[in-house]
Amino acid sequence: MNCALVIEDDEVTAQAIMTELIGHGFTVQWADNGRDGLAMAIAGGHDAITLDRMLPDFDGLTIVSTLRSLGIQTPVLMISALSDVDERVRGLRSGGDDYLTKPFSTIEMVARLEVLLRRPALGASSHRLSFGELHLDLIEHTLTRGEEQIPLLPTEFKLLTYLMRNAGQLVTRTMLFQEVWGYHFDPGTNIIDVHIGRLRKKIEGNGSPFIHTIRGAGYVLATDA
């Protein structure tokens, strides 16, 4: 059973987060201020952390940057009412693994934590992702299928990277907009459909489909769906 640490000073928000996590099988600990939250995070024993960006004493950026400086790599989902791109970038560059803006769906919050928990720990081979015959090099920014190198545009590369990191799992359109395009909302365009279509042509060719559309929900990278 996974244990989550919730660092959130607003009791109503904290209770909503904890109720959803417990409903999905997590055990939960709660800190209602940054000082206690940092101490609990350093003490360890948690598989994931939800961290409010704005806290009355130690703010979220201080907490996550302190954890990373100490070599603590517990996945951190930052939660904030600050939704502009610069703030999200600051949160991620400080060491956060994901960033969710308020107001948010608690169901999506759990889904994002589950995605973080599925990510492999950092290691010597963390710069390469594989799915069947597809091999993605995150340093060289190259994709190969067997012996063939497949050219990708930058956005296609980011899109495929996110899908491969979460192979076999549903990723929603909202998650793709935020992770690939940096939007925290669906702008109501067909931009995802266009890029998914191009990516399918490049990686699937005339073979079996890899990227499956789940109507009304999102996409799954899988050999079957």
N, C-alpha and C positions, 0 to 999 in steps of 0.2 A: 504494500500500500504506500503510495507516494505521500510525502508530507510537504505542505506548502506553508510558507511564512507570509502573512499578510501585514504589510507596514502601511497603515492608513489611519489618519487622525480623525476622519469623519466616521462616526459610529454607524450611521445609516448605510453608507457605502460599504464599510467594512463588513457589516452583517450580511448585506446582499452578496458580497464576494464569497464570504465564508459559507453561506447557505448553499450556494451553487457548487462550490468545491466539494463540500461534504456530500452533496447529492451525487457527485461523480466519483465518489470513492476515496477522496483525499482525507487525510488527517490535517488539521489546521492549527497553527499558532498565530496569535495576533499581537502586534505591537501598535499602540496608538500614538507613538511619537518616534521621531528619528533616532534619538539617542538610544532608547531601548531596542529599537529595530536593528540598529547597527550592531549592538552587543549580541543580540540573539542570532543575527546572521553570521557573525564571526564565530560564535559558539558552535555553529554547524548543526547537522542533523536534518537539514531541509533539502528536498529535491528541487524546489523551485521557489521563487520569491515574487510576489506582486508588490510593487513599490510606488507609492504616491510621489509624484514629482515635487509637490509643494507641501512641505511639512514645517511646523512652527519652530523647530530648533535646527537639526541637521536636515538640509534638503536632500531630495532624492539623488541629485548629481553627486553630492559629497559622499553619500552612502555607497553608491555603486562604484565610484572611482576608488574609494578606500578599499572596498572588497577586492577589486581587481589588483590594486597595488600590493595587497597581501597574498595574492595568488589564489584567492577564493573564486572559483569559476561557476558557482551555482547559477543556473539560468535566472535572469531577472527580466520580468515584464514590467516596464514602467507605465504608469497610468497618470494622466494629467489632463487638466482643463486647457492647457496651453497646446494649441493644435497647429500652429504655423510650422512650416517646414524647418526653419532654423532651430526651433526648440526640439523637434523630433531628432534632428541631426545631432544636436548637443547631447541629448539623452543617449543616443546610440554610440556616439564617440566617447562618451564617458564610461562606457562599458555595459550599457543595457543591451539585452539581446532582442528586445521587441518593444514597441511603443504603442499604447492604446489611448485614444483620446476620450474624454468625458463629453457628453454622456455616452455610455457604451452598453452593449448587450452582455450580460453575464455569461450567456451561453458561448458567445464568441470569445470572451475572456478565457474560459476553460479550454476552448479549442486551441487558442494560441499557446497556452501553457503546455498542452499535450504535444503540440508541434515542437516546442522547445525541448521537452523531455525526450522526444524521439531522435533529436540530433545527436550524432556521435560525439564523444568527447574529443577534444583537440588532440591531434597526434601527428606522427610523421607523415601519414597519408591523407591528412585532412584537406589537402589542396586538390584531391581528385575525387570525383563522384562517378559512380558507374550504375548503369541500369541496362541489363541485357548486354547488347553489343555496343551501347552508347557509353563513351568515356569522356568526361568533361574535366579539363584541367583548369582550375580556378586561378592559377598563376599565369599560365601562358594564354589563357582565354581561347582555348581551342576545343573543338568537339570532333571526336572520331567515331565512326561506326565501322567496327572491324578494322580494316586497313585504310579506309577512306576518310579523309578529312573533310568536314562539312563546314562551310563558312556561315557564320551567324552575325547578324547585326547586333549592336550592343544591347538593345532592349530584348531581342530574342534570346541572347545569352543569359541575361538576368532572369527572364521568364523561365527558361529551361532549368537554370540553377535552382530556382525556388521549387519547381515541380519535382526535380530529382531529389532534393533534400527531403521532400515529403512524399516520395513515391508510395503508392498504395493507399494514400489518405486523401480525403476530400479537401480541396482548398477552395474557399469561396471567392467570389468576384471582389468582395471588399478586401480580403486579404491580399489578393493580387494587386489591386489598385494601390494599396498602401506600401507593399513590399517592393513592387517593381516600378511603379510610377510616382510614388510618394504622395498620393492623394489619400486623405482619410475619409473619403466619401466616394460614392459612385457618381461620376459626372454625367451619366446618362448618354454615353457615346458607345459606339461599337468597337472601340480601340482594342479591347481584349479579344473580341472575335476575329478581328483582322490579324492580329499577331499570332493567335493560336492557329489560324488557318495557314499562315505562312510557315509556322514552325512544324506543323503536321506534314506539309509537303516536303520539307527538308529532311526530317528525321525518319519519316515512315516510308517514303517512296511508294512503291507498289506493294509493300508488305502489310502485315497485320497492324491495326491501329494501336498506338501507344497512349495518346491523349484522348480521354473519354469525357464527353460532356454529360453532366448530371443535370437534367433539366430543372431549372429553378433553384439550383444549389451552387454549382460550380464545376470543377474539373478534377479528374483523377488521372494520374500517370500510372498505368498498369498494363500488364500483358493481356488482361481481360477485365471486364467490368460488368 
